[in-house]
Amino acid sequence: MKDTTQVKRVRFVVRGLVQGVNFRTYTVRQAEARRLTGRVWNRDDGAVEIIAEGEERELEEFARWLEQGPRMADVDSVERSVLAGERRYRDFAISYGPAN
């Protein structure tokens, strides 16, 4: 039987009180728990940006978590856009600038 699972690449921009509350560290943990690959970094405008790669079901679960974030965060909004291209990352890690 052929595996029809398709990997997607998604860019998220999370706005609100999301810097200075360990958002990136918790994002890495949540992504790893869902076997996603990608990067997360703080933006100069106070948002957190994420490139996540993986199966659609896990990306949906991850997106739901992003809407809440860790306990100390106060998420106002989550923007999402699907990116073209193949999987680029082997792991999920904190980055210090744009990763795509």
N, C-alpha and C positions, 0 to 999 in steps of 0.2 A: 504494500500500500504506500503510495506516494505521500510525503509530508507536505501539506498545503499551507502550513503556517507561514505567514508573511511578516517579516520584520518591518516595523515602521520607525521613522525618525520624526520626533516632535520637538518643537521649540516652545518653551513655556516662559512667560514673564510674569513674575509674582510681585504684586505691589501691596504696600501697607507697611506695618512695622515688621520688617523681615530681615533687617540687618542689625547685628548686635544681639541676636537672640539665638545663636547657634543654628539658624535655619539651614545653612549649607551642610553642616555636620549631620543633622537629622535627615536631610534630603538624601545624602549618600547612603545612610542606613536603610531608608525606605526603598531606595532604588535597588540596592544590593539584595534586599529581602525578596524583591520581585524579579531578580535576575536581569535587571536592565543595565545597559552600558550608557556612558555619556559623561557630561561635565556639568558643573554648577559653579556660578561665580556671582559676586556682587557687582552691580552696575553703579556708575557714578551718580545716577539719578535716584538712588536709594532702593531700587528694585533688585530682585534676584532673578537671574536668567539661567535657564536650564536647557540643555540638549539631552534628550533621553531617547534611547533606542531599545526596541524590544517588541514583544508580541502585543497585539492590540488590547487584549484583556488586562494584562499587567499594566499597560500604559493608562488604561481607564482607571484602574485602582489607584495608581500613582497620582493621577490628576485629582481624584477625590481627596486624597491625603493632602495634596498641595493647597486645596481650598481651605483647609483647616490649619495646616502647618503644625509646628511644635507648640507646646503649651504656652510659651512666652510670646509667641508671634501673634499678630493681629492682621490677618490677610484681608485686604480690601477687594482685590480682583486677581484673576488668573487669565492671562491671554494665552491662546494656544494656536499654533500653526504647524501644519504638516510640512516637513522638509523633503525634498527630493534626494535621491542618492542612496548609496549602499551604507551599511553599518561601517562606522569609522573607528569605534573605540572597542577596546578589549575589556575595560573595567569602567567603574563609575568613580569619579574623583572630583575634588575641588580644584578649580582652575582660577587663574588670576587675570582673566580677560576673555574676550570673545573666543569661542571654541569651535565655531563651525566654519 
